[in-house]
């Protein structure tokens, strides 16, 4: 059973990657991660409409895999999840494979371009786990994390393996410095029926207490498990301010 699942994971392939090219000067590149069962195409359509002409968006598609929370039904997922829980990470190997894939997408960008990761739902969970790997300076397997992140966004998500975050950061001065310097924006609807609001709130509390001091948490009354224009406006304003993009509207 064990070797069979490992063999299956090695053959998992990521789907198509969609790219939204900057309409202005290329100053930043953001990878955006879709939610469970979605794909990079729908992400690219959402992001193309944003007033962020200096950002290049890379929108990968997760591998198709059986997902335990769906009774083993196969769909696109950044990792397998038996339950939406921030305390346990059912599939650390799958999560770290996705985080490494995302970092590789960013590692070939020009040296003068600012790099970031954002996502929705399971994509947000993967983005937040990427933030902890960046601060720690390495993946869970000890390999170095290769990208200098300048912004992380999580919409309607949670923090996988949250109970280990503080230990990762507090053991190293360099990790504490990286955590303190990384801007993070978390947004969550108070009426989210898929990923409960308390998971987003807890992610904010855990990250802040672990030393991610440059963190903003926005709660939205009446918002369910989806995005709305006012939330995306918040994302635009936050990215313009944090990445100091040219031509940003004040």
N, C-alpha and C positions, 0 to 999 in steps of 0.2 A: 504493500500500500504506500509506504513512505517513498520508496524509490520511484514508484509509478507517478506520484504527484510531482516529484522533482523533474522527472523526464518531461511531463506535460508542460511544466512551467518553462523549461528551456526552449520549447518549441513555440511558445506564445509570441505572436508578432503584433506590433503596434499597427494600428490602421493608418489611414492616409493623414498627412499633415497639411493643413491649409495655412496660407500666409496672407496677411493683409499688409500690403506695403505702405510705407509712410507717404502721405501726399506732400509733405514739406521736407525740411531737413531731417535726416535720420539721427535722432539724438538718444533714443531709448528703444530697447527691444523687450517686450513682455511675452512670456509664454502664458497662454490662457487654457485652463483645464476644465473640460465639460463635466457634467454630472453623470450619474449612473444611467447607462442605457442610451446616452446621447452620443454626439460625435463632434469632430472639429469643425465641420461645415456650419452647423448652427451657431457655434461660438463666433466664427468669422463673420457671419451675417450680422450678429449683434454688435460686434466691435467695429465693423466698417462704418456704422452710423454715428460713432462717437466723434466729438469735436476734439480730436487729439492727433493733429496732422504730423507730429514729429515722432510718433511711436510706430514701430513695426510690431505687428502681432503675429505670433506663431501659435497655431491652434492644432495640436496633435490629437489623434484619436486613440483612445485606450485599446488594449487588446480585448478580444472577445473571450470570455472565460465563464465557467459556471460560477454562479454567485449564491452562496449559502442562504443569505437573507431572502432570496427569491426562490428558495426550494431547489437550488441547483440549476435553475434556468440560466442558459448562457446569454450574456449580453456584454456590452462594452463596460469595463470597470478597471479602474487604476489598481485595485487590489481586491481580493475576496473579502467579504464581510459577513460574518455570521450574525452580527447584531450591530446596530449603530451605537457604539460605546466608545467613550474616550479613554476608558481605563485599560481596555485590552486591544491589542492589535492582532487580529486573527491570522493575518497573512503578511508578516513583516517582510518576508522575502519578495513577495509581489509588490508591496509598497515601495521597497527600496529599489527594485528594478525600474519602477516607474519614475522615481525621483532621479535615478541615474540617467535615464533616457532624457528627461527634461533638462538636466544639467548639461548633457551632451549637446542638445539642441542650442543652448545658449553659449556654449564654449567656443563656437566658431564665429561668433559675432565680432565686429570690429572692436579694437581695444578702447576706442574713445566713446563707445556707446554704453549707456547705463542699462543694467540688466535687472529684470524683475519677473516674478511669477504671481499669477492670480488664478482664481477658479471659483466654481460654484458647486456647493454640496460636497460630493466625494472629491471633486476637483479642488475645492477649498481645503479639505482635509489633507490632500496630497501637497498642496502649496504650503500649508502650515508646517507639515512635517519637513518639507524642504528647508523652511526657515530654521528649524532646530538643527538640521544637518549642517547648514551654512555656519551657524554660530558655533557649533561644536567643532567644525573644521573637518569632519569626516562622517562617513556613513556608519551604520551600526556594525558593519563587518570590518571597520578600521581603515578602509580605503579613504584617501583624502577627497574632500568635497571641492570640486575644481572651479567654482564660479563665485564671483563677488556680487552678491545680491544687494540691490539698492532700494527695493520695494517689494512688499508681499501683500496680496489682497485675498481675503477669504469671505465669500458671500454665502450665507446659509450653510455653514459647515461646522466641523468639530475638529478637535486636536487628537489624532491617534497617539496612543502611548503616552498620555499626558502625565502619568505618575512618574515617568523617568526624566522629564524635561529638566527639572531643577538640578538633579544630580549631574546631568550632562554639562550644564552651564557653570554651576558653582565650583566645579573642580578645576577651572582654568581661568586665569586672568584674561587670556586672549579671547576665550569663549564669551566671557562676561562683557568684554569690550565690543565684540561683534554683535552680541545680542542688544546691547544698549544703543548701538548706532543704526540698527535696521528698522526703518519705518514699516509699520504693519497697520493695515486698515481692515477691521472686521465689521461686517454688517449682517444683521439678522432680523427677520420678521418675528414679531411677538405671537403671531398666529400660525407659525410654521407647524404643519401637521405631519411632516416627514422627518425633518431633523429638528427636534424641539428646541425652542429658544434657549433653554437652560444650557444646552451643549455649546452654543455660541458664546453665551455669557461666561461659562466655565473656562472655555478656551482663552478668553480675554484675561480672566483672573489668574489662570495658571501661567500664561506667558508673561504677564506683568510681574508676578511674584518671582519668576525665574530670572528676571533681569531685562526683559524686552520692554524698555521704558518708553520707547518712541511708538506707542501703540494707541490707536484710536478705535473705540467700539461704538457703533451706531445702531440703536434699536429703532425698529419701525412698527408703530402701532397699526394693526389691521393687515399686515403683510404676511402672506403665506409662503409656500416654498416655490418662489419665483422671483424674478427681478422686476422692478418698475422704473420708469424714467427718472424719478427723483433720486433713486438709489444710484443709478448709473451717472447722473449729474454729480453726485457726491464723489464717485470714483474718479471722474474727469478732473474735478477741482482738486482732489487730493493728489492725484498723479502730477498735475501741473505744478502744484506747490512743492511737493517732495522731490521731484526730479528736475525742478527749475527749467522747464521747457520753454523754448523761445516762442513768442507769439501767444503765450497763454493769456486768456482773458481773466481779468481780476473781477 
